[in-house]
Structures are given as C-alpha cells and as structure tokens.
Amino acid sequence: MTKQQANWSPYDNNGGSCVAIAGADYCVIAADTRLSTGYNILTRDYSKICKLADKAVMASSGFQADVKALQKVLSARHLTYQHQHNKQMSCPAMAQLLSNTLYFKRFFPYYAFNVLGGLDSEGKGCVFTYDAVGSYERVGYSAQGSGSTLITPFLDNQLKSPSPLLLPAQDSSTPLSEAEAIDLVKTVFASATERDIYTGDKLEIVVLNADGLRREYMDLRKD
C-alpha cells in the first residue's frame, strides 16, 4: 500500500508530527525533523521542539514561520517574568501564558498546533494540548500535526486515558515507565512515517525528569 497524503493543504503548512506523554515523574516530548512544503522537502534536520523554561518544552507543527514568531513572543514574556519574579515559570504557568498568547491572536491566529510538556510543581509529568486559538487541556498524552490522525488512535489503544468527566477525577499521567514511554513514541513514529508523507527523516526525543533534560535521536524513513 502506498503512502497517503494527509488532509492538509500543501501550500500553507510545513507538516510534521509531534507527540508528548506524561508519566508519574517524567515527560517525553518528541517530533520528527522533516520540514516540507507540499511534495518538496526543504530540510531533513529541522527541530520542531523548543525549550521555553527549565521544566517546560513545546513541540509545534503547522506553519513554521508562525511557530518561530510564537516562540519569540513566549521567550520575551518569560524573560520579563524572570526579571519580575526572580524565578522561572512552572509548566502550568507557561501553559496558561501560551493559551493567552494564542487567544490574543484569535482573529488572525498563528497557524501553529502546539503541545506543551514538562514537570509541574510536584515533579509530576504534565502535557497540555492546544488548538490554534488557545483552547487547551491537561492530558496524559497528545499528538499534533499531519500524522496525528494516525498516531492518536495508536496512543488511545495503548494508554486508554480515562474520561476527564469521571468522578473522582483520574490522574492525568500515564502508567508507563520512562523507558516504556520512549519505546512507545519510537513505535508510533515508525508507524506514522509509513503512511504520512510529511513525517520522516529523523525523530527527536526530549525527556524531562528530576535529573534535567536530555535528548535522544532515531532515524526514520527518508522517502
């Protein structure tokens, strides 16, 4: 079976896929490094992951010029916050800032689909998923981008996130260990690369835990 083109316009985005998984004491954020327009690959080594604070990392798909503009705005506001409060933002605070920033531009929005991951004040992993105009939710895992329609059902099947409507509220972190989460991310990207023409080349994985931040890489299909 040949690869299917995702239902995205080839003229207004740069494609790609992003995934984040939150655990009891870690967060894994991953994205592929292919930057493309339509059927043209612009570069095979472009990072879609941005470190916003020591405990907050954002991965973005969509139109990368808008993504860069959004990252610059968030960095500037975070710097102002550090000067005023003499500390860095927590991940939940950064999640609210990102929501406010996107909502402020809702009438001419950034063409960016973001997932924010990190550690909260208790050291637990947290993932926040967004639409283009700032609506967001804290979840155990999320996928964004042209491969999200392929990746999300896979994650649903493996992780079976409880409904947020359950009472009492369920913990949003996933039950996987850090190593299991990394293996799952590698598996879903290897699968998505087989079907999505905008996802491929190399996988960048960022792991946040109590020891800090580290990166891992894995080669994906290059066709």
Salt bridges, closest charged atoms under 4 A:
ASP32 OD1 - LYS48 NZ 3.49
ASP45 OD1 - LYS202 NZ 3.21
ASP54 OD1 - LYS51 NZ 3.47
ASP120 OD2 - ARG138 NH2 3.06
GLU122 OE1 - LYS124 NZ 3.87
GLU178 OE2 - ARG214 NH1 2.82
GLU194 OE1 - ARG221 NH1 2.59
ASP201 OD2 - ARG34 NE 2.86
ASP201 OD1 - ARG44 NH1 2.54
GLU204 OE2 - ARG215 NH1 2.45
GLU216 OE1 - LYS186 NZ 3.84
GLU216 OE2 - ARG214 NH2 3.28
ASP219 OD1 - LYS222 NZ 3.97
ASP223 OD1 - LYS3 NZ 3.52
ASP223 OD2 - ARG221 NH2 2.52
